[in-house]
């Protein structure tokens, strides 16, 4: 994996970590005694949405820089959220260059 792709993948993983933290706090806040704060729930949901969008944008940049097809991989990333990311990261870390095979 070249340096430009590696930097974008690291940013995508940081965004995914932020999304996981927002999801964790959102679930934890929903299970408090009484009624949870609507403002807290709203901000955590917005944080989760923003972090997922950032993750998808960074993964799209990694796809573009690695020379892979954007549309099929982005569909896999969105619809198979954790599995698509794991599969793409495994292929990118293997250093498989599709342009060298042609």
Wavefront OBJ file of the C-alpha trace (Angstrom):
o trace
v 0.000 0.000 0.000
v 1.493 3.328 -1.002
v 1.733 6.286 1.353
v -1.178 8.317 -0.009
v -3.580 5.370 0.255
v -2.252 4.485 3.708
v -2.904 8.004 5.026
v -6.472 7.983 3.730
v -7.131 4.504 5.160
v -5.862 5.640 8.560
v -8.233 8.620 8.431
v -11.091 6.306 7.489
v -10.333 4.074 10.460
v -10.260 7.072 12.827
v -13.667 8.136 11.467
v -14.959 4.587 11.990
v -13.676 4.657 15.574
v -15.513 7.946 16.144
v -18.695 6.380 14.745
v -18.309 3.384 17.062
v -17.871 5.699 20.065
v -20.966 7.693 19.124
v -22.956 4.475 18.725
v -21.732 3.189 22.090
v -22.694 6.413 23.870
v -26.024 6.545 22.027
v -26.933 3.036 23.173
v -25.708 3.757 26.706
v -27.711 6.995 26.911
v -30.861 5.223 25.739
v -30.744 2.801 28.676
v -30.662 5.304 31.549
v -33.363 5.326 34.204
v -36.098 7.735 33.243
v -36.220 9.568 29.956
v -32.912 10.251 28.163
v -31.988 13.797 27.224
v -33.323 14.578 23.732
v -30.464 16.994 23.065
v -27.843 14.390 23.946
v -29.544 11.751 21.800
v -29.759 14.190 18.877
v -26.104 15.209 19.068
v -24.933 11.614 19.364
v -27.042 10.619 16.355
v -25.652 13.539 14.349
v -22.132 12.571 15.393
v -22.752 8.996 14.306
v -24.074 10.127 10.917
v -21.190 12.559 10.364
v -18.564 9.981 11.332
v -20.059 7.357 8.998
v -20.154 9.844 6.130
v -16.537 10.805 6.793
v -15.584 7.120 6.819
v -17.298 6.548 3.470
v -15.677 9.626 1.925
v -12.214 8.561 3.081
v -12.778 5.041 1.791
v -13.892 6.485 -1.570
v -10.655 8.460 -1.699
v -8.691 5.295 -0.937
v -10.517 3.469 -3.733
v -9.818 6.249 -6.187
v -6.130 6.447 -5.237
v -5.698 2.684 -5.455
v -7.334 2.517 -8.889
v -10.218 0.227 -7.952
v -13.806 0.541 -9.157
v -15.661 3.130 -7.104
v -19.328 2.209 -7.534
v -19.314 -1.528 -6.648
v -17.069 -1.011 -3.636
v -19.048 1.957 -2.329
v -22.260 -0.057 -2.584
v -20.569 -2.838 -0.632
v -19.315 -0.354 1.970
v -22.737 1.213 2.497
v -24.921 -1.897 2.436
v -22.486 -4.309 4.098
v -21.062 -1.712 6.460
v -18.600 -3.606 8.637
v -17.986 -6.517 6.251
v -17.400 -4.339 3.187
v -14.867 -2.240 5.064
v -13.013 -5.305 6.304
v -12.890 -6.847 2.826
v -11.643 -3.647 1.221
v -9.017 -3.081 3.907
v -7.779 -6.655 3.453
v -7.383 -6.112 -0.290
v -5.719 -2.735 0.145
v -3.285 -4.017 2.761
v -2.309 -6.932 0.540
v -0.873 -4.415 -1.923
v -2.766 -5.922 -4.815
v -2.581 -3.434 -7.703
v -5.342 -4.059 -10.280
v -3.586 -1.855 -12.858
v -0.552 -4.176 -12.857
v -2.706 -7.169 -13.856
v -3.923 -5.629 -17.120
l 1 2 3 4 5 6 7 8 9 10 11 12 13 14 15 16 17 18 19 20 21 22 23 24 25 26 27 28 29 30 31 32 33 34 35 36 37 38 39 40 41 42 43 44 45 46 47 48 49 50 51 52 53 54 55 56 57 58 59 60 61 62 63 64 65 66 67 68 69 70 71 72 73 74 75 76 77 78 79 80 81 82 83 84 85 86 87 88 89 90 91 92 93 94 95 96 97 98 99 100 101 102
